[in-house]
Amino acid sequence: MDDTPQEPAALTLPPLIRLRVAMQALDPIHLPPFAGSAWRGLLGHGLRQAACVTRARDCDGCLLQAHCVYPRVFEPLPPPGEDGRRFAAPPRPYLLNIDPQAGRDPAAGDSLTLGITLLGEAIRQVPYLIHALQLAGQRGLGRAQARFSVVRLEQETTPGSGTWQPVYEVTHGRFTPLPLAAPQVPAAPDGAVRLRLLTPLRLKRQGALVGPAQFSLRELVFNLYGRLHLLAEHHGDTTGFPEREALLAAAATLTLSDGHLRWHEWTRFSSRQNTLMELGGLLGEGTLSGPGLSSLWPLLWLGQWVHAGKNTTFGLGAYHLAAGPAMP
């Protein structure tokens, strides 16, 4: 009897685009050790400034809340139930792609780059995001309010292709998006594949964060499945989505060898909560192998575009699989 896990149903992502914003520092800029939180806060302030017409202090109770660009992208409303009560908020339809190796202290005149992934309805809001970044650049980054200007916006022709084309130039002011193209999942590797965690991966088990000693591939697959299913439910389509138990059974056949995982602590200041927040997670790499790899390959591959774990909007939970087209 063959106990090898069977191929699950086809798995796809919601409509998705990857953008790269090219900017120029107008003042000397000092970025924190991980800049995702700073960029997200600045982008949120800019988008609220660009979209809000009531100038209310918060969105709760606003007549326009269900129609305004800002809450639809940054603070999506939970869907109402049959009795009128609302469930948990849907996953946000965006995340930042942060290069942890990028320089932290660009001088005036230096270039900066910010990666943004948009899903579903948020794809239609790109002009608002461009304007929001322009306003954010005038406001300035960090306590020093270091200014920057938006120079260009590029879109990846197909997610993962590594080919980028300009879709907005500040010199002519027109946004011309490329046609939507879904990520192309390459054939599953015959042998092992290298997994590398690029930014801190924050997984939780029974309310506690998972450290290097507790990490398991089942935990990663469980989290990825939940994230992709929620994204499909709220921003795409769950038709034909594979069964979770089949993927978890496949995960039980995998092993992680040559693993070098470590805990990386990251502290950020939350202006909203007026306190320091600890946002540590796992970094490192290892080799994945086992008979269930081919069944899990689409889930693992597509997860590269939406990240895993908590705080993905900051850019946390990014990872890379060393097979097929190179991920930037």
MIMITI-269989 format. One record per residue (C-alpha): residue in three letters; x, y, z. Coordinates in steps of 0.001 Angstrom, whole numbers, padded with zeros to 6 digits, always signed. Layout:
MIMITI-269989
ALAXYZ/...
This chain:
MIMITI-269989
MET+000000+000000+000000/ASP+001333+003431-000998/ASP+001196+005864+001952/THR+002642+008770-000009/PRO+000330+011818+000353/GLN-001771+012448-002733/GLU-001648+015628-004793/PRO-004084+018195-003365/ALA-006485+020265-005413/ALA-005151+023250-007329/LEU-004159+026221-005161/THR-004090+029813-006375/LEU-003616+033271-004923/PRO-006094+036168-005184/PRO-005268+038763-007863/LEU-001894+040173-006852/ILE+000646+042734-008048/ARG+004130+043536-006809/LEU+005290+047143-006951/ARG+008625+048826-006377/VAL+008691+052518-005425/ALA+011852+054423-006340/MET+012438+057493-004172/GLN+015139+060082-003566/ALA+016142+061372-000145/LEU+015848+065155+000148/ASP+017327+065185+003656/PRO+019699+062783+005418/ILE+017549+059833+006559/HIS+018158+057468+009469/LEU+016114+054279+009247/PRO+015527+051924+012201/PRO+017108+048427+012205/PHE+013995+047067+010458/ALA+012232+049811+008529/GLY+008947+048039+007758/SER+007047+049526+010681/ALA+008258+053051+009909/TRP+007274+052795+006255/ARG+003884+051288+007063/GLY+003116+054066+009550/LEU+004192+056758+007120/LEU+002204+055218+004266/GLY-000870+054921+006499/HIS-000637+058591+007540/GLY-000248+059635+003911/LEU-003165+057518+002721/ARG-005447+058829+005441/GLN-004453+062390+004559/ALA-005113+061700+000876/ALA-008436+059884+001296/CYS-010222+061280+004381/VAL-012729+064037+003600/THR-014284+064331+007068/ARG-010996+064867+008965/ALA-012420+062854+011886/ARG-009879+061602+014453/ASP-010685+057951+013706/CYS-012799+055923+011305/ASP-015220+054381+013811/GLY-018727+055677+013276/CYS-017852+057544+010073/LEU-020636+057556+007479/LEU-018072+057016+004707/GLN-016128+054216+006397/ALA-017373+051431+004124/HIS-016516+053427+000988/CYS-013273+055202+001885/VAL-009963+053999+000438/TYR-008079+054244+003729/PRO-010055+051715+005828/ARG-010557+049444+002811/VAL-006785+049071+002490/PHE-005399+049706+005977/GLU-008290+048844+008311/PRO-010769+046583+006458/LEU-014152+046209+008106/PRO-015076+042698+009287/PRO-017973+041232+007299/PRO-021404+041394+008967/GLY-023087+038180+010075/GLU-026705+037270+009438/ASP-027659+038780+012800/GLY-025854+042025+012008/ARG-022859+041318+014245/ARG-019407+041517+012716/PHE-016780+038780+012723/ALA-012991+039162+012910/ALA-011450+041685+010534/PRO-010276+040244+007197/PRO-006564+040087+006385/ARG-005226+043375+005074/PRO-004852+043354+001276/TYR-001273+044615+001254/LEU+002163+043922+002658/LEU+005539+045608+002455/ASN+008632+043997+000983/ILE+011634+045224+002948/ASP+015232+044478+002039/PRO+016925+043763+005409/GLN+020329+044340+003756/ALA+019511+047845+002501/GLY+021467+050760+003914/ARG+019968+052534+006916/ASP+021477+055985+006482/PRO+020905+057374+002983/ALA+022288+060863+002487/ALA+020447+063672+000727/GLY+020332+062798-002959/ASP+020623+059018-002395/SER+018061+056554-003741/LEU+015609+054533-001629/THR+013372+051656-002635/LEU+010177+050314-001058/GLY+008409+047164-002187/ILE+004615+046875-001890/THR+002396+043872-002655/LEU-001318+044511-003233/LEU-004109+041942-003387/GLY-007689+041937-004589/GLU-009583+045228-004459/ALA-006502+047108-003206/ILE-004949+046779-006679/ARG-007362+049460-007899/GLN-006077+051925-005315/VAL-002522+052342-006659/PRO-003009+056033-007642/TYR-004075+056766-004047/LEU-000960+054994-002750/ILE+001285+057018-005067/HIS-000316+060240-003836/ALA-000099+059003-000233/LEU+003656+058416-000581/GLN+004093+061839-002127/LEU+002316+063409+000855/ALA+004347+061217+003217/GLY+007543+062412+001577/GLN+006570+066015+002245/ARG+005755+065148+005879/GLY+009064+063347+006380/LEU+010245+060092+007886/GLY+011041+059541+011562/ARG+011426+062023+014384/ALA+013688+064196+012242/GLN+010942+064279+009573/ALA+013500+063620+006858/ARG+011873+064338+003505/PHE+011984+062307+000297/SER+010389+062467-003155/VAL+008752+059754-005250/VAL+010586+059365-008544/ARG+009111+056284-010188/LEU+006852+053273-009643/GLU+007649+049917-011235/GLN+005516+046792-011510/GLU+006821+043252-011850/THR+005489+041811-015101/THR+004728+038460-013446/PRO+005280+037970-009710/GLY+008610+036210-009307/SER+009843+036904-012842/GLY+012354+039518-011713/THR+011362+041703-014684/TRP+010155+045184-013737/GLN+008618+047873-015917/PRO+007868+051527-015050/VAL+004147+052219-014660/TYR+004445+055737-013232/GLU+007034+058473-013747/VAL+006808+061690-011785/THR+007886+063609-014894/HIS+004629+062857-016758/GLY+002333+061944-013850/ARG+000403+059133-015562/PHE-000163+055687-014051/THR-000316+052923-016665/PRO-000651+049523-014971/LEU+000422+046285-016584/PRO-002115+043482-017131/LEU-002593+041204-014137/ALA-000523+038025-014272/ALA-000648+035258-011672/PRO+002551+033821-010184/GLN+003640+030787-012166/VAL+004372+027842-009889/PRO+007337+025905-011304/ALA+007456+022137-011243/ALA+008149+020655-007826/PRO+011814+019821-007276/ASP+012822+016166-007418/GLY+014970+016357-004315/ALA+015488+018812-001506/VAL+014892+022568-001470/ARG+016575+025257+000595/LEU+014315+027393+002816/ARG+015684+030752+003971/LEU+013828+033064+006379/LEU+014545+036625+005234/THR+012705+038636+007888/PRO+011597+037539+011395/LEU+008981+034785+011249/ARG+006460+035060+014100/LEU+004463+031874+014552/LYS+002214+031282+017547/ARG+001234+028003+019156/GLN-001362+028039+021936/GLY-000809+031754+022435/ALA+002987+031527+022727/LEU+005564+032482+020095/VAL+007417+029574+018496/GLY+011177+029640+019059/PRO+013943+027667+017297/ALA+013486+024643+019557/GLN+009699+024506+018998/PHE+009689+025179+015262/SER+008150+022478+013059/LEU+007255+022294+009381/ARG+003720+021338+010355/GLU+003462+024660+012210/LEU+004620+026542+009116/VAL+002231+024669+006799/PHE-000678+025156+009216/ASN-000035+028900+009319/LEU+000462+029240+005560/TYR-002712+027321+004822/GLY-004732+029549+007153/ARG-003262+032719+005678/LEU-003791+031726+002050/HIS-007297+030477+002751/LEU-008274+033737+004487/LEU-006809+035789+001638/ALA-008726+033683-000884/GLU-011931+033951+001150/HIS-011850+037746+001469/HIS-009888+038866-001599/GLY-010221+036038-004105/ASP-012038+032702-004461/THR-011836+029505-002388/THR-013319+027317-005142/GLY-011179+024215-005479/PHE-009069+025116-002464/PRO-007303+021988-001130/GLU-008258+020362+002151/ARG-006105+021363+005100/GLU-005746+017833+006506/ALA-004230+016550+003260/LEU-001544+019232+003424/LEU-000854+018629+007105/ALA-000450+014919+006353/ALA+002089+015821+003693/ALA+003893+018103+006145/ALA+004325+015157+008524/THR+006559+013469+005913/LEU+008966+016415+005611/THR+012206+016934+007468/LEU+014299+020073+008003/SER+018009+019260+007948/ASP+021109+021433+008175/GLY+018876+023896+009976/HIS+020384+026988+011529/LEU+017430+028826+013053/ARG+017885+031580+015618/TRP+015686+034038+017453/HIS+016051+037658+016367/GLU+014561+040291+018640/TRP+013219+043474+017100/THR+011809+046392+019081/ARG+009658+049135+017630/PHE+007853+052133+019075/SER+004093+052187+018498/SER+002886+055785+018237/ARG-000706+054553+018398/GLN-000164+052709+021696/ASN+002622+055055+022871/THR+004806+052146+023955/LEU+007699+049944+022874/MET+006686+046635+021287/GLU+008807+043481+021067/LEU+008386+041861+017648/GLY+011029+039171+017539/GLY+010910+036125+015299/LEU+012836+033332+013653/LEU+015637+033853+011139/GLY+017898+031320+009453/GLU+017722+028548+006897/GLY+017496+024805+006395/THR+016958+022077+003800/LEU+013460+020679+003202/SER+013074+017122+001933/GLY+010598+014256+002079/PRO+007899+012505+000012/GLY+005289+015183+000768/LEU+007316+018020-000768/SER+005627+017770-004183/SER+002156+017973-002582/LEU+003128+021009-000520/TRP+005127+022727-003241/PRO+002325+025059-004515/LEU+001494+026188-000961/LEU+005140+026789-000053/TRP+005928+028477-003353/LEU+002948+030831-003391/GLY+003475+031679+000284/GLN+006614+033576-000725/TRP+004413+036360-002090/VAL+002214+036792+000978/HIS+004675+035873+003773/ALA+003856+033782+006840/GLY+003144+034361+010515/LYS+002159+037589+012240/ASN+002827+041236+011262/THR+003204+040508+007560/THR+002088+044051+006703/PHE+005391+045290+008177/GLY+007237+042885+005886/LEU+007809+040217+008532/GLY+007613+036509+007689/ALA+009285+036821+004276/TYR+011046+033685+003080/HIS+012721+032329-000042/LEU+012815+028860-001582/ALA+015978+028095-003540/ALA+014324+026518-006553/GLY+012884+027884-009792/PRO+012893+031632-010653/ALA+014843+033814-008257/MET+012886+035945-005801/PRO+014185+039522-005307/
